[in-house]
Amino acid sequence: MSRTKQIKLLQFGVFFTAVLMMFFGFRSGEADVMFRKAIYICMECIGLG
């Protein structure tokens, strides 16, 4: 297998793994939790919290 083909295969594997992890995160409701945490951190940084 050529070096270029190995790199492309590795890139696809990393991309597929990332998409799979994002899918499971959204499915379990983690996006909501992270969004809420981000809002609280921003409010504390500008002095509203």
C-alpha positions as CSV (number, residue, x, y, z in Angstrom):
1,M,0.0,0.0,0.0
2,S,1.4,3.4,-0.9
3,R,2.1,6.1,1.6
4,T,-0.5,8.4,0.2
5,K,-3.2,5.7,0.4
6,Q,-2.3,5.0,4.0
7,I,-2.6,8.7,4.9
8,K,-6.0,9.0,3.1
9,L,-7.2,5.9,5.0
10,L,-6.0,7.3,8.3
11,Q,-7.8,10.6,7.6
12,F,-11.0,8.8,6.7
13,G,-10.8,6.8,9.9
14,V,-10.2,9.8,12.1
15,F,-13.1,11.7,10.4
16,F,-15.5,8.7,10.7
17,T,-14.6,8.3,14.4
18,A,-15.2,12.1,15.0
19,V,-18.6,12.0,13.3
20,L,-19.6,8.9,15.2
21,M,-18.7,10.5,18.5
22,M,-20.6,13.7,17.6
23,F,-23.6,11.6,16.7
24,F,-23.6,9.7,20.1
25,G,-23.0,13.0,21.9
26,F,-26.0,14.7,20.3
27,R,-28.1,11.6,20.8
28,S,-27.4,11.5,24.6
29,G,-28.1,15.2,25.1
30,E,-24.5,16.4,25.6
31,A,-24.9,19.3,23.2
32,D,-27.5,20.9,25.6
33,V,-25.2,20.5,28.5
34,M,-22.2,22.0,26.7
35,F,-24.3,24.9,25.5
36,R,-25.5,25.6,29.0
37,K,-22.0,25.5,30.4
38,A,-20.7,27.9,27.6
39,I,-23.5,30.4,28.5
40,Y,-22.6,30.3,32.2
41,I,-18.9,30.8,31.5
42,C,-19.5,33.7,29.2
43,M,-21.8,35.4,31.7
44,E,-19.2,35.0,34.4
45,C,-16.5,36.5,32.2
46,I,-18.4,39.7,31.4
47,G,-19.5,40.0,35.0
48,L,-23.2,39.1,34.8
49,G,-23.1,35.9,36.8
